[in-house]
Amino acid sequence: MKNMKHILLALLAVSAAATGCKSEDYDDGTTPVDNTVYIGAAETTPDAPVTFKRTVEALDREFTVKMVSPLSEEIKVEFCIDDGAVATYNHRHGTSYGLLDAANYVFTQRSVVIPAGKVESDPIAIHFQGLDRLTENETYLLPVSLTSTSNGLGLLRGSETLYYLVKRSSAITTAANLTDCYMWVPSFETQAGQAPIMGLKAMTYEILVNVPEYLTYLQGQGNINVTSVMGVEQHCLLRIGDSSYPRQQIQLQVGDVHFPDGGATNVIPELTVDPGEWYHIAFTWDLAEEMGRIYVNGRLAYSDHLSWDSETFDIGQVSKGGVEDKAYRFLIGYSYNPYRPLNGLVSEARIWSVARSEEEIFRDMYEITDPASKPELRAYWKFNEGSGNTVKDYSQYGNDAVCLTGSNSMENGKREEGTLKWDNAIEIPMLNQEE
């Protein structure tokens, strides 16, 4: 069988109630054994998760119909909502999902054409609606099945049905993937933009992070020892790993030219972050109390004496020894140079002007309600956009972050816009609801 190319295939919704359908077999010898028709999105797996936050009202998905090799004439392919496939799916997977009600989707056609000489149809979209009225955390099935072709061409077994698994989730369902890119806050380069994060007497960093794999070598760059999470290099930086420490160990770097020796203090608790797992990590620091604390998944994991040579602390742009062209500034997913990338997923990044309590951190790990009414919340990037290269600051200060490419360091003023990747089908476990 010839190699299949990967392309999206769209199936457009049928607003009329698409009740059942029956797939036909074409194993009578009339169909070329090296050519079949299938749903492109089902080529590798028939499951298509449609997971969304509970406040989402509507969204769109699309797929295409494909065949293995082109023909000299166009082919019309019929498809339908296959309610009979629900029982098959549940039996196969040991689930008890119900069929998504016809009021919650719109189809505009029941067939699509693959043009002569082509192997793929135009995309067809399905519109999901009324999603905010679905039962939270319950999964519904919407099976879309190919039924027949105009010339009797056979259907590819296992890829003729696409199962949309529709779930209104109470969890976070969108995160930014900072692979080959990182977040920079342009307004932090200005005095007005910096103001909310300057002159702090206490502070808190918070972030949800998932590192699928800890890099040890980056092609074209060299050895990788540090995963940069958020903060300012050699000033106040939350990171994972270092050249002298385990690759998965949380580390906090504090210091700069204000220290008598001009160096930095590394806070190295024996806390590790496993690859592929979501963690809420928070760091609090009260300068008057001279105590730094690290919380993991909302619980105090480390505390120690942490002094500073001033009554206030700045998180705004920091120039080390007057050098303005390096990454000594607040960034998410980057510090100093490309040898220290995050290479992972992030959500719910925040800066506070207070040292939050364990109770507050645990309660608010996954969302801050009414953020604009909290002046002590100095920056709040939810990372819930799901598309684009700009991430909104939901605090009252409005310092949005933008994506820059990770292939260039910030040395010599290199600031090239990157392409921010998004994962819109995740569910971050809500650990503060499990106790």
N, C-alpha and C positions, 0 to 999 in steps of 0.2 A: 504494500500500500504506500502511496506517495506520502511524503511528509506534509503535515497540515500547517498552514500559517496561522498565527494567532491574531484574530481581529474581533472586535465587538460585533454582536448581532442584536438588532433591536426588534423588540416585539411591541407593537403599539396596542394600547388597551381597547377593549371593546366595551363601551358603556352599557350596551345591552347585556343582560345577564347571560354570560357564557356558561351554560350548564355543563354538560359532560361531553366528552369526545372519545373516539376510539381510534387508536393507532392501527394502521394496516401494515401487514407484512408483505414484502416483495421478494420472497426467496424462491421464486418459480423459475429462475434461470434467465429471466428476461433483462435483469439489471446487471450492468458491468460490475464485476466483483471488486474492481479497483476504484469505484466511484459511488459515494453515498452522500446523503444530505443530513445535516445536523445543526444544532444550535451552537453557535460559536462559543458563547459563555459557558456551555456545558461540556466543552471539549476535555477539560481536565477534571472538573467536578460538577455534578448536576446541582449542587447546592449554591444558592445565591442569597447570602444573608442581607436583609434590609433592616438593620438595627438603628434606632434613632432615639434621641432624647425625648422625654415625655411631653415637652412643650411643642414639638414639631407638628405642624398641621398637615403638610403635604410635601411630597418629594417625587422625583422622577428617576427612573432607571431605564436602560435601553440594552438591546441585544441585537445580534444579526443572525441571519441564516446563512450557512456556508455549505459548500460541497468540496470534495477532495480535488477534483480537476474540472476545468471549464468544458462547456459543450458549445456546439455551434449555434444552438438555438436557446432562447430564454426559457427559464423554468419557473412556473408558478408553484409556490409552496403554501399549503393550507396549515393553519395552526389554531389552537383553541385553548380555553381554560379547561383543564382536564380534572374535573372533580373526582373522577374515579381513581386518580393516581394518589389521592390523599391516603386512602386505606393501605395502598401498597407501600407508600413511604413509611407510614406509622408501623406497619408490620415489620418492615426491614430494619428500622432503627429503634424499635421499642418505645416509640413516642405516642402521644395522643393529641397531636395538633389538629385543630379544626380548620376548615376551609375559610379563607378570607371572604367576607361578605362582598357582594357585587357593588355595594354602595361605597366601598373603600378603594376602588380602582376604576380607571377609565381606559378602555381599548378603543381605538378608532378604526381598526381593520382586523380581518381574520386571515389575510393572506399577504404574501410578499413575493416579489419577483427577483430572481437572480438573472441579471442580463446575460445575453449571449457573450461568450468569451470571458466571462467573469466567474469568480468562485465565491462571491459574497454579495449579499443583498445590501441595500441601504439600511442604516440603523432605524430601528423602530422603537419608540419610547412608550413606556407604560407609566401612567400618572397615578400615584397613590394619593389618596385624599381622606379627610376625616380621621387622620391618624391620632389626633389628640383625644379622640373618643374611644379608642381601643383600650382594653384592660391592660394595665401596666404589667410588664414582665411576663406576658403571655404570648406565645409564638403562634402565628397563623400561617397556613400554607397557601400558596397560590401557584399551582403547577401549570406550566405552559408547555403544551405538547405539539409537535409537528404531527400531522395526520396523513397527508398525502402530497404527491407531487404531480404536476401536469403530464409528465412523460413516464410515470411509473418508476422513476428512480428511487432506489431503496433508502430507508432511514437508518442512520448509524446507531446500532444498539448501544444503549447507555448514555447517548448524547442527544436523543430525540426529545427529552423532557428536561426543562429547567424548573427547579423548585425555588421560588422566592419564599424565604423564611422571614416573615414580617413580624418584628417585635418592637413594641414601645417600651423602652427600658428606662428605669429610674436611675441608671448609672450614667457615667460619662461615656459617650459613644464616639467622640471625635478627639483626635490628638494630632499634633504636628510631628512629622518625621524629620528630625534634623540630621539627615545623612547627606554629606557633601554640602551642608549649608549651616548657617547659624543666625541668631537674631541680634540685631543692633538697634538702638533707640536713637534716632537722629536728633531728637530734641534734647537729649542729654548732653549734646555738644554745645548747647546754648545756656546762658546764665538763667534764663527764665525756666527752661525745661528742667535744669538741674535742681532748682530750688527745693522741690519736695523731698529730695533725698540728700540734702546737705545739712550740716549742723545737727545731726541726730544725737540724742543722748541715750537712745536705745534703739534696737532694730530687730527685725525678724525676716529671714528668707524662708519662703515655702515653695515647694515645687513637687509635682508628680512626674516621675521619670521611669522609663523602662529601657534598658540597654539590652537588645537582643543578643549581641555578641561583643565581647571586649576585644577590640583590635590590638594586635601586638606589632603589626607592620602595615604600613600604608604604601601601596605602589607609587613610586615616584616621589615619596616623601621620606620614608625611613621608619625606624622603630617608633612604636607608640606605647607610652607608659602611662599617660594621663587621660582620663575622661573628664573634660570640662563641663560642669553642669550650669552654674550661674554665678555671676559676681565679677569682681575686678581683680585681675592678675596682680599678685604681690601686694594686695590691699585688703580685700575680703572676698575670697573665692571659695565656693563650694565645689569640690571635685572628687573624683574616684581614682585611686591608684597613684603611684609615683614610681620613680626609678628605684627607690630604696624600700618600697613597701609593696604588699600584695596588690595585684592588679584590680581586685574587686573591693578594696578597702576604702571606706569613706574617709575623706581628708578635708580639713578646713585650713586654708592658708590665710593668715592675717598679718599685716605689717606693711610698711613702705618706708620712705625716707624719714618719716616722723620717728621711727625707732632709732635709738642712739647709734646702733651699728649699721643702720640703713638696710637691714635685712628683713626677713619675715619669720613669723612663728607658725609652725605647722602643728595643728591640732589633729592628732592621729588616734582616734578611738578604735578599738578592735571591733568594728562594725563592717560587715561585708554586704554587698548588694549583688544578689544572684542574677545571672543573665536571664532575660526573657520574663522577668517578674516586675509587676508594678510596685513602686515604693513611693510613699509620701515622705519626703525628707524636709525637715525644718531646722533652722539654726536660729537661736535667739541670743542676744547679747545686751546686757544692761551695764553700761559703762560705770555708773555709780556703784553698783553692786560688785562689779568686776567679776562677773560670772558669765561663761559661755555654756550653752546647752544645745545638744543635738537630739532631735526627736525623730524616730523612725516609725512610720505608720501610726502617728499620733501619740506615741508613748516615749517617755524620756529614756534615752538610751545611753547618754553620756553627759557629764557636766564637769567643769574644771574652772579654776581661776584663770581669768583672761583680762589682763590689764591693758591700758592704753595711755599714752602720754598726754592726752588732752581730754577735756570734759565733753567734747563733741566728736562726731565721726562723719565723714563724707563718703557717699557712695557714687557721687557724680564723677565726671571725667577726672581721671587722675593722671598726671604726667610725672613719670619717674625721672627725676633728675633733669626735668625740662624737656624730655624727649616726648614730642606730641604725636609722632608718626607710628607708634607701636600700639598694641592692643591693651594698654593700661587704662581701660574704661569698662563700664558695665556691659556685659554681653551674656547671652544665653547660648550655651553649646560651643563656646570657643574661648580660648585664652592665649594670648601672646603670638602663637603661630599655628599652622595647620597640623602640626604633629600632636595636637591635643584635642581631637574632635570628640563631640558627644556621641555621634553615630547611633542615635536612639530616639525614642518618642518622648514628648513632653506635653504637659497640660497643667493648668492652674498654677502659674508662676506668680509670686507676689512679693512685694517689699512693704514692710510695716515700719512705722517710727516708734514702735513699742516692742518690748519683749513679751510676746504672747505667752499665756499660761498653757499648761498641758491640756487642761479642760477645753480651752478655746481652740487649740490646734486640732485636737481629736474631733471635736464637734464639727469643725468647718473644713475638714480635709478636702472635700470634693466640691464645695461651693460656698461662696460668700454672698449672703442675701443683702440686697440693697446696698451695693458697694459704694455708690456715689454719695451716700449719707455718712460715710466713715472717713473723716479727715486723716485719721492715723494710717489708713490704707493708702500708701504713697504710690503704688503701682500694682496693677492687677491684669495680667494677660491670661485670659481663659483658654486661648487656643481652641476656640469652638467654631471658627469660621468655616472650616471644611474645604476651603479653596482660596486661591490667591496668595500673595506674598506679604500682605500686611496683617498684623495681629493687633486688635484693638486693646487699648488700655481702658478697663472698665472702672478705674478709680476716677475721682473727680478731677484728676490732673491731666488726663488725656495724652499721655506720652506713648503713642503707638510704636510698636516695634516692626521692623522690616527685615526681610530675609536677604542675607548676603551669601555669596558663594563661599564654600569652604576651601576651594582650591587655591585661593589667594589669601595671604595673610593681610593684616591691616598695615603692614610696613609700607612706608613711602606713599601713604595715602591711597592704597589700593582698596576700593570699596565697590565691588561689582555685584549688582543684584543677582541673587540666585533664584532657583525654582524651589519653592517650599512644597514638599510632598505632604499629603494628608492621608490619615487612616480614618475612614468614616464608618467602619464596621466593627469597632472594638467595644468591649464592655470592661471598664476598669472596676475590679471588685471593690465594693463599698464596705470596707472593714469596720467602719464605725457603726454599721447597722447589724453586724453579726454577733454582737455581744448582748 
